């Protein structure tokens, strides 16, 4: 069982930065790949990024590539999403997620993830 709790969302001006955190429960965190998704009102949940359990390789959606950076600290059971050069279209609820099994790197579909946090709101006014 994995429980996830996001934090760090808020209101930020266009061009600004925010860092989201996702704290995970359990002693097996280091063997789980992790992902970030977002969902804007009236839109489908969108893949943002993911990070492997093994070498920390990261992967990003096209809309955030070059602006967002995902990282993890296994000692703290936490993953982060550093968001720079924020745009109004980044406004959404951001969720962290984990796959159903250890040592498994999911793709970019939300259905491949099993554990979800409650989400944290990020708002970038236009």
Biotite code that builds the C-alpha atoms (Angstrom):
import biotite.structure as struc

atoms = struc.array([
    struc.Atom([0.000, 0.000, 0.000], chain_id="A", res_id=1, res_name="UNK", atom_name="CA", element="C"),
    struc.Atom([1.290, 3.412, -0.989], chain_id="A", res_id=2, res_name="UNK", atom_name="CA", element="C"),
    struc.Atom([-0.195, 6.661, 0.219], chain_id="A", res_id=3, res_name="UNK", atom_name="CA", element="C"),
    struc.Atom([0.690, 9.913, -1.517], chain_id="A", res_id=4, res_name="UNK", atom_name="CA", element="C"),
    struc.Atom([0.282, 13.481, -0.299], chain_id="A", res_id=5, res_name="UNK", atom_name="CA", element="C"),
    struc.Atom([1.015, 16.453, -2.546], chain_id="A", res_id=6, res_name="UNK", atom_name="CA", element="C"),
    struc.Atom([1.864, 19.960, -1.399], chain_id="A", res_id=7, res_name="UNK", atom_name="CA", element="C"),
    struc.Atom([3.294, 23.190, -2.738], chain_id="A", res_id=8, res_name="UNK", atom_name="CA", element="C"),
    struc.Atom([0.562, 24.394, -5.039], chain_id="A", res_id=9, res_name="UNK", atom_name="CA", element="C"),
    struc.Atom([-0.625, 27.985, -5.125], chain_id="A", res_id=10, res_name="UNK", atom_name="CA", element="C"),
    struc.Atom([-1.146, 31.122, -7.142], chain_id="A", res_id=11, res_name="UNK", atom_name="CA", element="C"),
    struc.Atom([1.833, 32.379, -9.138], chain_id="A", res_id=12, res_name="UNK", atom_name="CA", element="C"),
    struc.Atom([2.268, 35.006, -11.822], chain_id="A", res_id=13, res_name="UNK", atom_name="CA", element="C"),
    struc.Atom([3.059, 34.007, -15.374], chain_id="A", res_id=14, res_name="UNK", atom_name="CA", element="C"),
    struc.Atom([6.786, 33.467, -15.723], chain_id="A", res_id=15, res_name="UNK", atom_name="CA", element="C"),
    struc.Atom([7.145, 32.503, -12.091], chain_id="A", res_id=16, res_name="UNK", atom_name="CA", element="C"),
    struc.Atom([8.132, 29.237, -10.426], chain_id="A", res_id=17, res_name="UNK", atom_name="CA", element="C"),
    struc.Atom([6.709, 26.731, -7.983], chain_id="A", res_id=18, res_name="UNK", atom_name="CA", element="C"),
    struc.Atom([7.981, 23.491, -6.518], chain_id="A", res_id=19, res_name="UNK", atom_name="CA", element="C"),
    struc.Atom([5.525, 20.723, -5.808], chain_id="A", res_id=20, res_name="UNK", atom_name="CA", element="C"),
    struc.Atom([6.279, 17.924, -3.388], chain_id="A", res_id=21, res_name="UNK", atom_name="CA", element="C"),
    struc.Atom([4.753, 14.488, -3.045], chain_id="A", res_id=22, res_name="UNK", atom_name="CA", element="C"),
    struc.Atom([5.412, 12.558, 0.150], chain_id="A", res_id=23, res_name="UNK", atom_name="CA", element="C"),
    struc.Atom([4.928, 8.805, 0.015], chain_id="A", res_id=24, res_name="UNK", atom_name="CA", element="C"),
    struc.Atom([4.348, 6.314, 2.783], chain_id="A", res_id=25, res_name="UNK", atom_name="CA", element="C"),
    struc.Atom([5.992, 2.934, 3.018], chain_id="A", res_id=26, res_name="UNK", atom_name="CA", element="C"),
    struc.Atom([9.486, 1.514, 3.129], chain_id="A", res_id=27, res_name="UNK", atom_name="CA", element="C"),
    struc.Atom([9.535, 0.419, -0.509], chain_id="A", res_id=28, res_name="UNK", atom_name="CA", element="C"),
    struc.Atom([9.328, 3.900, -2.043], chain_id="A", res_id=29, res_name="UNK", atom_name="CA", element="C"),
    struc.Atom([12.757, 3.643, -3.632], chain_id="A", res_id=30, res_name="UNK", atom_name="CA", element="C"),
    struc.Atom([11.609, 0.720, -5.793], chain_id="A", res_id=31, res_name="UNK", atom_name="CA", element="C"),
    struc.Atom([8.609, 2.555, -7.280], chain_id="A", res_id=32, res_name="UNK", atom_name="CA", element="C"),
    struc.Atom([8.626, 4.696, -10.374], chain_id="A", res_id=33, res_name="UNK", atom_name="CA", element="C"),
    struc.Atom([6.594, 7.843, -9.817], chain_id="A", res_id=34, res_name="UNK", atom_name="CA", element="C"),
    struc.Atom([4.622, 10.172, -12.030], chain_id="A", res_id=35, res_name="UNK", atom_name="CA", element="C"),
    struc.Atom([3.028, 13.609, -12.099], chain_id="A", res_id=36, res_name="UNK", atom_name="CA", element="C"),
    struc.Atom([-0.226, 14.326, -13.917], chain_id="A", res_id=37, res_name="UNK", atom_name="CA", element="C"),
    struc.Atom([-2.434, 17.378, -14.123], chain_id="A", res_id=38, res_name="UNK", atom_name="CA", element="C"),
    struc.Atom([-6.064, 18.045, -14.874], chain_id="A", res_id=39, res_name="UNK", atom_name="CA", element="C"),
    struc.Atom([-7.568, 21.352, -15.873], chain_id="A", res_id=40, res_name="UNK", atom_name="CA", element="C"),
    struc.Atom([-11.321, 22.008, -15.639], chain_id="A", res_id=41, res_name="UNK", atom_name="CA", element="C"),
    struc.Atom([-13.183, 20.303, -18.450], chain_id="A", res_id=42, res_name="UNK", atom_name="CA", element="C"),
    struc.Atom([-10.093, 18.516, -19.715], chain_id="A", res_id=43, res_name="UNK", atom_name="CA", element="C"),
    struc.Atom([-8.715, 15.014, -19.446], chain_id="A", res_id=44, res_name="UNK", atom_name="CA", element="C"),
    struc.Atom([-5.925, 14.147, -17.053], chain_id="A", res_id=45, res_name="UNK", atom_name="CA", element="C"),
    struc.Atom([-2.614, 14.912, -18.758], chain_id="A", res_id=46, res_name="UNK", atom_name="CA", element="C"),
    struc.Atom([0.782, 13.293, -18.279], chain_id="A", res_id=47, res_name="UNK", atom_name="CA", element="C"),
    struc.Atom([3.386, 15.727, -16.983], chain_id="A", res_id=48, res_name="UNK", atom_name="CA", element="C"),
    struc.Atom([6.422, 13.662, -16.030], chain_id="A", res_id=49, res_name="UNK", atom_name="CA", element="C"),
    struc.Atom([7.711, 10.418, -14.593], chain_id="A", res_id=50, res_name="UNK", atom_name="CA", element="C"),
    struc.Atom([10.860, 9.202, -12.932], chain_id="A", res_id=51, res_name="UNK", atom_name="CA", element="C"),
    struc.Atom([12.315, 5.721, -12.787], chain_id="A", res_id=52, res_name="UNK", atom_name="CA", element="C"),
    struc.Atom([13.069, 3.877, -9.553], chain_id="A", res_id=53, res_name="UNK", atom_name="CA", element="C"),
    struc.Atom([16.516, 2.744, -10.680], chain_id="A", res_id=54, res_name="UNK", atom_name="CA", element="C"),
    struc.Atom([18.701, 5.496, -12.094], chain_id="A", res_id=55, res_name="UNK", atom_name="CA", element="C"),
    struc.Atom([16.358, 8.451, -11.703], chain_id="A", res_id=56, res_name="UNK", atom_name="CA", element="C"),
    struc.Atom([15.784, 8.812, -15.424], chain_id="A", res_id=57, res_name="UNK", atom_name="CA", element="C"),
    struc.Atom([13.084, 11.357, -16.139], chain_id="A", res_id=58, res_name="UNK", atom_name="CA", element="C"),
    struc.Atom([10.568, 11.769, -18.938], chain_id="A", res_id=59, res_name="UNK", atom_name="CA", element="C"),
    struc.Atom([8.332, 14.737, -19.717], chain_id="A", res_id=60, res_name="UNK", atom_name="CA", element="C"),
    struc.Atom([5.234, 15.624, -21.642], chain_id="A", res_id=61, res_name="UNK", atom_name="CA", element="C"),
    struc.Atom([5.818, 17.886, -24.629], chain_id="A", res_id=62, res_name="UNK", atom_name="CA", element="C"),
    struc.Atom([3.963, 20.801, -23.065], chain_id="A", res_id=63, res_name="UNK", atom_name="CA", element="C"),
    struc.Atom([6.328, 21.025, -20.084], chain_id="A", res_id=64, res_name="UNK", atom_name="CA", element="C"),
    struc.Atom([9.608, 19.839, -21.553], chain_id="A", res_id=65, res_name="UNK", atom_name="CA", element="C"),
    struc.Atom([12.410, 22.284, -20.835], chain_id="A", res_id=66, res_name="UNK", atom_name="CA", element="C"),
    struc.Atom([10.422, 24.114, -18.129], chain_id="A", res_id=67, res_name="UNK", atom_name="CA", element="C"),
    struc.Atom([9.637, 21.435, -15.529], chain_id="A", res_id=68, res_name="UNK", atom_name="CA", element="C"),
    struc.Atom([12.084, 19.166, -13.701], chain_id="A", res_id=69, res_name="UNK", atom_name="CA", element="C"),
    struc.Atom([11.144, 16.085, -11.720], chain_id="A", res_id=70, res_name="UNK", atom_name="CA", element="C"),
    struc.Atom([13.391, 14.635, -9.047], chain_id="A", res_id=71, res_name="UNK", atom_name="CA", element="C"),
    struc.Atom([13.250, 12.272, -6.101], chain_id="A", res_id=72, res_name="UNK", atom_name="CA", element="C"),
    struc.Atom([14.812, 11.942, -2.682], chain_id="A", res_id=73, res_name="UNK", atom_name="CA", element="C"),
    struc.Atom([14.510, 8.328, -1.581], chain_id="A", res_id=74, res_name="UNK", atom_name="CA", element="C"),
    struc.Atom([15.800, 9.111, 1.903], chain_id="A", res_id=75, res_name="UNK", atom_name="CA", element="C"),
    struc.Atom([12.785, 11.380, 2.385], chain_id="A", res_id=76, res_name="UNK", atom_name="CA", element="C"),
    struc.Atom([10.296, 9.261, 0.413], chain_id="A", res_id=77, res_name="UNK", atom_name="CA", element="C"),
    struc.Atom([9.527, 12.341, -1.653], chain_id="A", res_id=78, res_name="UNK", atom_name="CA", element="C"),
    struc.Atom([9.335, 13.333, -5.287], chain_id="A", res_id=79, res_name="UNK", atom_name="CA", element="C"),
    struc.Atom([9.420, 16.907, -6.498], chain_id="A", res_id=80, res_name="UNK", atom_name="CA", element="C"),
    struc.Atom([8.261, 18.838, -9.512], chain_id="A", res_id=81, res_name="UNK", atom_name="CA", element="C"),
    struc.Atom([10.131, 22.085, -10.092], chain_id="A", res_id=82, res_name="UNK", atom_name="CA", element="C"),
    struc.Atom([8.047, 24.238, -12.403], chain_id="A", res_id=83, res_name="UNK", atom_name="CA", element="C"),
    struc.Atom([9.658, 27.247, -14.061], chain_id="A", res_id=84, res_name="UNK", atom_name="CA", element="C"),
    struc.Atom([8.445, 29.756, -16.653], chain_id="A", res_id=85, res_name="UNK", atom_name="CA", element="C"),
    struc.Atom([4.865, 29.017, -15.702], chain_id="A", res_id=86, res_name="UNK", atom_name="CA", element="C"),
    struc.Atom([2.113, 29.857, -18.151], chain_id="A", res_id=87, res_name="UNK", atom_name="CA", element="C"),
    struc.Atom([-1.642, 30.327, -17.725], chain_id="A", res_id=88, res_name="UNK", atom_name="CA", element="C"),
    struc.Atom([-2.157, 27.029, -19.535], chain_id="A", res_id=89, res_name="UNK", atom_name="CA", element="C"),
    struc.Atom([-0.301, 25.287, -16.691], chain_id="A", res_id=90, res_name="UNK", atom_name="CA", element="C"),
    struc.Atom([-3.271, 26.033, -14.432], chain_id="A", res_id=91, res_name="UNK", atom_name="CA", element="C"),
    struc.Atom([-4.595, 22.694, -13.175], chain_id="A", res_id=92, res_name="UNK", atom_name="CA", element="C"),
    struc.Atom([-4.814, 20.327, -10.253], chain_id="A", res_id=93, res_name="UNK", atom_name="CA", element="C"),
    struc.Atom([-1.540, 18.446, -10.095], chain_id="A", res_id=94, res_name="UNK", atom_name="CA", element="C"),
    struc.Atom([-1.469, 14.822, -8.934], chain_id="A", res_id=95, res_name="UNK", atom_name="CA", element="C"),
    struc.Atom([1.384, 12.502, -8.123], chain_id="A", res_id=96, res_name="UNK", atom_name="CA", element="C"),
    struc.Atom([0.906, 8.848, -8.839], chain_id="A", res_id=97, res_name="UNK", atom_name="CA", element="C"),
    struc.Atom([2.561, 5.463, -8.470], chain_id="A", res_id=98, res_name="UNK", atom_name="CA", element="C"),
    struc.Atom([2.124, 2.275, -10.504], chain_id="A", res_id=99, res_name="UNK", atom_name="CA", element="C"),
    struc.Atom([0.576, -0.846, -9.010], chain_id="A", res_id=100, res_name="UNK", atom_name="CA", element="C"),
    struc.Atom([3.868, -2.687, -8.723], chain_id="A", res_id=101, res_name="UNK", atom_name="CA", element="C"),
    struc.Atom([7.463, -2.099, -7.788], chain_id="A", res_id=102, res_name="UNK", atom_name="CA", element="C"),
    struc.Atom([10.226, -2.123, -10.403], chain_id="A", res_id=103, res_name="UNK", atom_name="CA", element="C"),
    struc.Atom([7.796, -1.145, -13.141], chain_id="A", res_id=104, res_name="UNK", atom_name="CA", element="C"),
    struc.Atom([8.072, 1.955, -15.306], chain_id="A", res_id=105, res_name="UNK", atom_name="CA", element="C"),
    struc.Atom([4.645, 2.873, -16.665], chain_id="A", res_id=106, res_name="UNK", atom_name="CA", element="C"),
    struc.Atom([3.981, 4.785, -19.835], chain_id="A", res_id=107, res_name="UNK", atom_name="CA", element="C"),
    struc.Atom([2.125, 8.078, -20.062], chain_id="A", res_id=108, res_name="UNK", atom_name="CA", element="C"),
    struc.Atom([-1.420, 6.811, -19.588], chain_id="A", res_id=109, res_name="UNK", atom_name="CA", element="C"),
    struc.Atom([-3.093, 7.545, -16.276], chain_id="A", res_id=110, res_name="UNK", atom_name="CA", element="C"),
    struc.Atom([-4.620, 4.056, -16.313], chain_id="A", res_id=111, res_name="UNK", atom_name="CA", element="C"),
    struc.Atom([-1.172, 2.580, -15.799], chain_id="A", res_id=112, res_name="UNK", atom_name="CA", element="C"),
    struc.Atom([-0.938, 4.177, -12.379], chain_id="A", res_id=113, res_name="UNK", atom_name="CA", element="C"),
    struc.Atom([-2.728, 2.800, -9.344], chain_id="A", res_id=114, res_name="UNK", atom_name="CA", element="C"),
    struc.Atom([-1.928, 5.005, -6.375], chain_id="A", res_id=115, res_name="UNK", atom_name="CA", element="C"),
    struc.Atom([-2.918, 8.688, -6.460], chain_id="A", res_id=116, res_name="UNK", atom_name="CA", element="C"),
    struc.Atom([-2.617, 11.648, -4.178], chain_id="A", res_id=117, res_name="UNK", atom_name="CA", element="C"),
    struc.Atom([-5.425, 14.079, -3.492], chain_id="A", res_id=118, res_name="UNK", atom_name="CA", element="C"),
    struc.Atom([-3.993, 16.749, -5.780], chain_id="A", res_id=119, res_name="UNK", atom_name="CA", element="C"),
    struc.Atom([-2.741, 20.288, -5.318], chain_id="A", res_id=120, res_name="UNK", atom_name="CA", element="C"),
    struc.Atom([-4.038, 23.325, -7.200], chain_id="A", res_id=121, res_name="UNK", atom_name="CA", element="C"),
    struc.Atom([-1.706, 25.424, -9.323], chain_id="A", res_id=122, res_name="UNK", atom_name="CA", element="C"),
    struc.Atom([-3.122, 28.665, -10.702], chain_id="A", res_id=123, res_name="UNK", atom_name="CA", element="C"),
    struc.Atom([-1.337, 30.953, -13.155], chain_id="A", res_id=124, res_name="UNK", atom_name="CA", element="C"),
    struc.Atom([-3.572, 33.915, -13.989], chain_id="A", res_id=125, res_name="UNK", atom_name="CA", element="C"),
    struc.Atom([-3.581, 35.232, -17.522], chain_id="A", res_id=126, res_name="UNK", atom_name="CA", element="C"),
])
